[in-house]
């Protein structure tokens, strides 16, 4: 699992930074999380394959989190996309996209599914062989969700040196062993799976929380995640403004990370009022050790 | 009058070039012509003042010509715009913008006027003290207009050395002289204006034609314009594709420029299939001498 930042700044446009958008790479799949304006330019810049994205998650319907989506969806038509695309977003986005396709006379040539979100409690919205996605109810000026992406446990690894000591274990049985099954010999003897295989690497988890006021009741959902991206629009000196605009400070993001005992905190969604983003890391690091600053083009291994 | 190119490429996104968008500077005013995605990033990059734009002209409702508009209009709210904004665009854009403002709960704090275009013949859509704007009916896959912007004649210039020879011409009379009036002395003697003033520089004109199939019937509208921006999506080797997609080739753009006897032709809206844009200039220059290639950040004095 790898997190690629396409954009991590708040709405005010600048020529060098982009609004919220990121790619979570899981195995061979790319999940797109939020799609601020210019997102497809960033996809090109960082050489992500447009066609590899099947699932798109939009946290909320403020422009700096989705104005880049319609351009990307139009480009998929241009480049001959045939595979389906799924969009998980609050109610309203479907109407916005469909109206634009109607008026621009855009006939998309791929199946496009909208999964409209409106629940106020956490819900699982996607479940595949490899991972699941669950919403994290956030509190902002408009209906907003974060997203929790959890890998499923991988198959166990063959301890091939041990396996080779048993000639009766033929290769057809390997897949069963990887699935955790014991091996039963023809004479009924059982060779326990634990003797033949090694545990897989622990499944990873990633949580995306933007935009939100300080909301400690999400902590149980974030418990022990490997990587937490939490918005930090403001510094503590502007905590009143954060509360008023329903955003968080770097300190508050760190408090969430500490309470949830996450392994790594990445801060983003920075307001343009601060000239130096290292201030966010400095403020958060008083409360939580392992903190990083998001930046366009940066990649975080989960 | 100056033309600033913000974007001049066709729809396929790239990380270094942008879709159609440009600024026409007339005196102290900036006119925005088309607004492809990323337009506001380009405005920032080339240091154009967001607040100086009052009139916005959208040629047609294909995404590469307007997907950047809603972000720009949202930013105006963020930066506290109070002055009115006028948008001249085909029917449909108003609905698209309004739906997005409704769903994103964006309350703009400035008056926003939509002037919806649907005429199939040329019409004057704006008339100010300094300039007028007239549509140029184009033919594309969707309803499309080009725009012809004509400066009004400036005031005549005082020939101050001559004026000073007549002590009876006091400064209060200067404005009348600049307007072309003769000076009448107290004794009834008339000093002809031509003796006292110099002609102003001739008014300039600019025509924007994108997107369109080769359409020679626009030539009379373009007659003698100082600068013509004409789309050249394709080279002559792909003229069948140009006809099919209702675009022009560089050669066809040059034919229009030659027939209209314009002073300077700028080509733009290049397809991404050609690695070298100088090919467009080369092709056009066989037919028309004064041809340039548009490029992001480039400025053309009219």
HADDOCK unambig.tbl for C-alpha pairs under 7 A between the chains (distance, minus, plus):
assign (segid A and resid 12 and name CA) (segid B and resid 75 and name CA) 6.52 0.50 0.50
assign (segid A and resid 13 and name CA) (segid B and resid 40 and name CA) 6.76 0.50 0.50
assign (segid A and resid 13 and name CA) (segid B and resid 41 and name CA) 6.08 0.50 0.50
assign (segid A and resid 14 and name CA) (segid B and resid 41 and name CA) 5.78 0.50 0.50
assign (segid A and resid 14 and name CA) (segid B and resid 44 and name CA) 5.99 0.50 0.50
assign (segid A and resid 15 and name CA) (segid B and resid 41 and name CA) 4.83 0.50 0.50
assign (segid A and resid 15 and name CA) (segid B and resid 42 and name CA) 6.62 0.50 0.50
assign (segid A and resid 15 and name CA) (segid B and resid 44 and name CA) 5.67 0.50 0.50
assign (segid A and resid 15 and name CA) (segid B and resid 45 and name CA) 5.06 0.50 0.50
assign (segid A and resid 37 and name CA) (segid B and resid 38 and name CA) 6.70 0.50 0.50
assign (segid A and resid 38 and name CA) (segid B and resid 37 and name CA) 6.69 0.50 0.50
assign (segid A and resid 38 and name CA) (segid B and resid 38 and name CA) 5.66 0.50 0.50
assign (segid A and resid 40 and name CA) (segid B and resid 13 and name CA) 6.76 0.50 0.50
assign (segid A and resid 41 and name CA) (segid B and resid 13 and name CA) 6.07 0.50 0.50
assign (segid A and resid 41 and name CA) (segid B and resid 14 and name CA) 5.78 0.50 0.50
assign (segid A and resid 41 and name CA) (segid B and resid 15 and name CA) 4.83 0.50 0.50
assign (segid A and resid 42 and name CA) (segid B and resid 15 and name CA) 6.61 0.50 0.50
assign (segid A and resid 44 and name CA) (segid B and resid 14 and name CA) 6.00 0.50 0.50
assign (segid A and resid 44 and name CA) (segid B and resid 15 and name CA) 5.67 0.50 0.50
assign (segid A and resid 45 and name CA) (segid B and resid 15 and name CA) 5.06 0.50 0.50
assign (segid A and resid 61 and name CA) (segid B and resid 104 and name CA) 5.34 0.50 0.50
assign (segid A and resid 62 and name CA) (segid B and resid 104 and name CA) 5.24 0.50 0.50
assign (segid A and resid 63 and name CA) (segid B and resid 71 and name CA) 6.79 0.50 0.50
assign (segid A and resid 63 and name CA) (segid B and resid 104 and name CA) 6.93 0.50 0.50
assign (segid A and resid 67 and name CA) (segid B and resid 71 and name CA) 6.89 0.50 0.50
assign (segid A and resid 71 and name CA) (segid B and resid 63 and name CA) 6.78 0.50 0.50
assign (segid A and resid 71 and name CA) (segid B and resid 67 and name CA) 6.88 0.50 0.50
assign (segid A and resid 75 and name CA) (segid B and resid 12 and name CA) 6.53 0.50 0.50
assign (segid A and resid 92 and name CA) (segid B and resid 103 and name CA) 6.16 0.50 0.50
assign (segid A and resid 96 and name CA) (segid B and resid 99 and name CA) 6.71 0.50 0.50
assign (segid A and resid 96 and name CA) (segid B and resid 100 and name CA) 6.43 0.50 0.50
assign (segid A and resid 99 and name CA) (segid B and resid 96 and name CA) 6.72 0.50 0.50
assign (segid A and resid 100 and name CA) (segid B and resid 96 and name CA) 6.42 0.50 0.50
assign (segid A and resid 103 and name CA) (segid B and resid 92 and name CA) 6.15 0.50 0.50
assign (segid A and resid 104 and name CA) (segid B and resid 61 and name CA) 5.35 0.50 0.50
assign (segid A and resid 104 and name CA) (segid B and resid 62 and name CA) 5.24 0.50 0.50
assign (segid A and resid 104 and name CA) (segid B and resid 63 and name CA) 6.94 0.50 0.50
